[in-house]
Amino acid sequence: MEKFTRPISGGWFSIYWWDRRHVYWNTACMNFTAAKWEALIRDMASLGQEYIVMCNCISDGRCVYESKVAPKIEMVCPDPLEAVMNACDKYGMKVFLSNDYYREVSFEDVLSPDHTKARMTVIEELAEKYSHHKSFYGWYWAWEAYIAPLFSEDFVKYFNDSSEFARRLTPNAKFLTAPYGTKNAVFTDEYCRQIERLDTDIIAYQDTVGCFAMNTDESARAFETLRKAHDKVPQRALWADVETFAWEGKDNRREVPLIPAGMERLEKQLEAVSPYVDRVLVFIFQGLFTNPESIAFTGYEPGAKYWNEYVEWLKAHHPEALKM
């Protein structure tokens, strides 16, 4: 009997990215009109995807919307986040907004008064401007936690303070986090107590295969362990954050572009996590996969090949997901 392998339910999404990792689609996105943003969301929805997780709404000292915290980056679309939210409304997508990273700091500085104030201001602004959309689903707190094998207490405070503040403005919102260090996963009472304390609804652990921290066999073992922990704390949904990328040149460096890993590796990654998780998100679908038949095509031919490979995989394994 063929193993059940989950399809991609959605993933991280960058309106603007500040370093070369997204270089093969960043320039195209900077020049997208509202119609092209809508086409991109339609493309993703046509493959059965449901969730968009904003990588950042503010980063490297610039916002993708009008903010008091930092200047707005100039793009062809006057309000690209509004265009994305409108498209997600239209195509039934669910969006997690993010309030980081407004500047590069150490984790200790994230908890400083000025950084905390800026983060909370961004939450207020985003809630006021965009949470009325039916596609608004919740919040992604973007400072990544490392499992070693527990989360640091600084991370727990950062996360819980953010969730507490956001809940006052958006009481029905869901909260998402995406830790790394997944290879170190343990099933212990102490870890179960900690994820119970973490004020979140969904933990989408990074499979870290793209960053060479695990292979797919190790990924399967780690997610099996995490399944046992989450079964003890069922109010914390267990999702996967599968890395769809490889590197063009030296690995794990910000100045190195991400490139498609290829369907052969991705299928193994999906197979590894599927028995244990409720949903599979990916980092990243947008740009790394690009529909060559769409007005939102970025012109990146390896991305077109990745798109076509994934469409063929869906036809073979999940034809019900296709809405093309």
VEXBARO-562999 format. One record per residue (C-alpha): z, y, x. Coordinates in steps of 0.001 Angstrom, whole numbers, padded with zeros to 6 digits, always signed. Layout:
N
ZYX;...
END
This chain:
324
+000000+000000+000000;-000927+003437+001329;+001985+005675+002239;+002515+008708+000038;+001801+011842+002058;+002667+015198+000553;+000057+017974+000527;+000780+021513+001677;+002685+023414-001024;+002396+026786+000698;+003486+028498+003841;+004173+031553+005898;+001912+034577+005483;+001321+037605+007700;-000133+040831+006363;+000211+042190+009890;+001295+040491+013121;+002194+042408+016236;+001290+040051+019086;-001651+037868+020090;-000524+034703+018333;-002451+035714+015207;-005268+037464+017049;-008058+035421+015443;-007287+036696+011963;-005076+039758+012428;-007962+042204+012855;-009716+040833+009781;-006533+041236+007726;-006090+044808+008946;-009496+045516+007382;-009021+043578+004147;-009534+045436+000896;-007420+044598-002143;-010310+042403-003338;-010205+040393-000117;-006429+039938-000327;-006936+038634-003855;-009673+036285-002657;-007398+034932+000067;-004641+034158-002442;-007217+032585-004777;-008432+030416-001889;-004901+029148-001213;-004150+028582-004895;-007409+026622-005225;-005923+024009-002893;-002851+023560-005072;-000595+025788-003002;+002268+027458-004801;+004482+029318-002304;+003957+032327-000033;+006652+033150+002529;+006214+036581+004066;+006617+036372+007843;+007619+040008+007826;+007256+043101+005699;+008424+045201+008632;+007963+044337+012293;+007730+045930+015703;+008794+049268+014278;+006130+049418+011541;+006065+048549+007830;+003313+047195+005619;+004582+049471+002813;+006007+052997+002535;+009560+052870+003920;+012361+055142+005044;+013184+052730+007864;+009943+052848+009855;+006421+054294+009632;+003726+052446+007725;+000970+050737+009682;-002440+052045+008697;-004632+049385+007106;-007787+049595+004993;-005840+048531+001893;-003373+051327+001011;-000679+048891-000180;-001536+045370+000998;+001782+043933-000145;+001146+045184-003671;-002334+043648-003506;-000860+040301-002425;+001814+040397-005136;-000767+041264-007809;-002947+038371-006687;+000013+035997-006667;+000854+037143-010215;-002702+036302-011251;-002888+032879-009599;+000623+031634-010305;+001996+031827-006745;+005671+032320-005882;+006550+034820-003142;+009528+034987-000805;+009899+038477+000674;+011459+039100+004095;+013493+042001+005476;+013062+041335+009227;+012055+042009+012000;+012138+045774+012097;+012647+045860+015856;+013165+043429+018708;+016855+042814+019372;+019142+040028+020480;+020889+038023+017786;+024149+039835+018571;+022434+043140+017782;+021238+041801+014432;+024841+042071+013240;+025292+045603+014607;+025977+048336+012018;+022656+050145+012515;+020553+046994+012342;+022486+045718+009328;+021977+049046+007552;+018238+048955+008249;+017923+045374+006961;+019783+046163+003780;+017693+049296+003237;+014531+047190+003508;+015951+044792+000903;+016623+047736-001418;+013130+049129-000910;+011370+045818-001405;+013447+045001-004484;+012647+048394-006021;+008923+048269-005248;+008005+044607-005671;+010658+042470-007391;+009292+043358-010855;+006293+041127-010158;+006402+037764-011900;+005371+036230-008561;+008550+037465-006856;+010569+034299-006328;+013141+035098-003691;+014004+036037-000133;+013379+034563+003295;+015910+035663+005924;+013745+035501+008993;+016185+035304+011915;+015842+031645+012792;+018926+029493+013292;+019103+026879+016026;+020701+023543+015162;+022897+022634+018102;+023794+020498+016080;+025560+023114+013927;+024476+026651+013105;+026252+029474+014903;+028807+031293+012796;+026938+034536+013541;+023923+033073+011759;+026042+031991+008784;+027407+035533+008499;+023955+037117+008864;+022537+034842+006202;+025389+035013+003729;+025766+038787+003996;+022035+039190+003327;+022138+036844+000337;+025210+038513-001137;+023596+041956-000914;+020227+040818-002300;+021811+038984-005230;+023192+042266-006564;+019635+043632-006802;+017763+040430-007676;+020278+038101-009335;+017758+035358-010093;+016235+035198-006622;+016085+032027-004537;+016995+032092-000840;+015133+030295+001942;+015814+029672+005616;+013769+027780+008231;+015895+026563+011159;+014622+025058+014392;+016287+022668+016828;+015525+020010+014205;+015519+017296+016870;+019303+017773+017059;+019881+016996+013375;+023054+015065+012590;+024590+013546+009493;+028236+014476+009840;+030884+015808+007493;+031015+018996+009555;+027290+019649+009157;+027407+018890+005442;+030266+021347+005028;+028326+024004+006899;+025153+023755+004821;+027371+023810+001749;+028805+027129+003008;+025365+028580+003714;+024340+030757+000765;+020837+029419+000345;+018817+027356-002094;+016230+025901+000284;+016330+024856+003930;+012820+024280+005302;+013405+022814+008744;+010719+023394+011379;+009143+020152+012569;+008576+021902+015967;+005656+019597+016802;+003420+022573+017541;+005985+023898+020006;+006312+020463+021648;+010017+020166+020854;+009395+016899+018942;+006672+014356+018462;+005951+012934+015020;+008126+009848+015511;+011076+012074+016415;+010257+014293+013435;+010470+011330+011061;+013866+010315+012478;+015219+013869+012271;+014134+014369+008658;+015536+010978+007709;+018879+012146+009103;+018627+015455+007263;+017845+013637+004015;+021199+011852+004269;+022980+015174+004809;+021212+016926+001942;+021901+014024-000397;+025571+014870+000160;+024859+018550-000602;+022079+018282-003217;+022287+021964-004182;+020548+022721-000853;+016927+021619-001267;+015364+019938+001766;+011852+021155+002601;+009770+020920+005773;+008134+023692+007776;+005258+021857+009462;+003564+023543+012415;-000211+023493+011962;-001042+025139+015283;-001812+024383+018894;-002081+026955+021694;-005071+028454+023441;-003929+028183+027042;-000289+028282+028081;+002074+027073+025390;+004856+028881+023526;+004038+032385+024688;+003556+035411+022487;+000490+036564+024352;-001287+033243+023677;-003354+032849+020472;-002597+030073+018036;-005489+027708+017329;-005923+024807+014884;-004097+021609+015824;-006711+019564+013994;-006445+017343+010943;-005636+014170+012874;-002374+015593+014202;-001549+017434+010997;-001914+014262+008930;+000581+012505+011214;+002992+015407+010814;+002710+015307+007035;+003236+011539+007038;+006370+011931+009186;+008220+014279+006819;+006859+013248+003413;+009325+010412+002617;+012298+012740+003061;+011443+016231+001795;+010842+017819-001596;+008076+020194-000459;+005984+020826+002647;+005409+024392+003780;+003426+025155+006916;+003338+027697+009669;+000718+028834+009242;-002119+028303+006736;-003508+031810+006309;-006017+032617+009045;-005628+029356+010910;-007439+027843+007913;-010116+030144+006475;-012591+029435+003690;-016127+030020+005003;-017442+030441+001444;-014984+033241+000606;-015196+037017+000966;-011823+036605+002718;-013399+034506+005499;-012142+035930+008771;-015151+034862+010800;-013061+032421+012843;-015196+029276+012971;-012460+026841+014155;-010462+028025+011138;-013413+027255+008874;-013578+023746+010335;-009813+023280+009736;-010268+024474+006134;-013090+022027+005505;-011157+019157+007102;-008151+019847+004898;-010312+020108+001760;-011836+016706+002551;-008351+015272+003117;-007232+016611-000267;-010268+015091-001958;-009324+011718-000502;-005550+011862-001020;-004709+014535-003623;-007790+015371-005719;-005447+016538-008487;-004408+019476-006265;-007910+020927-006053;-008734+023769-008431;-012031+024762-006882;
END
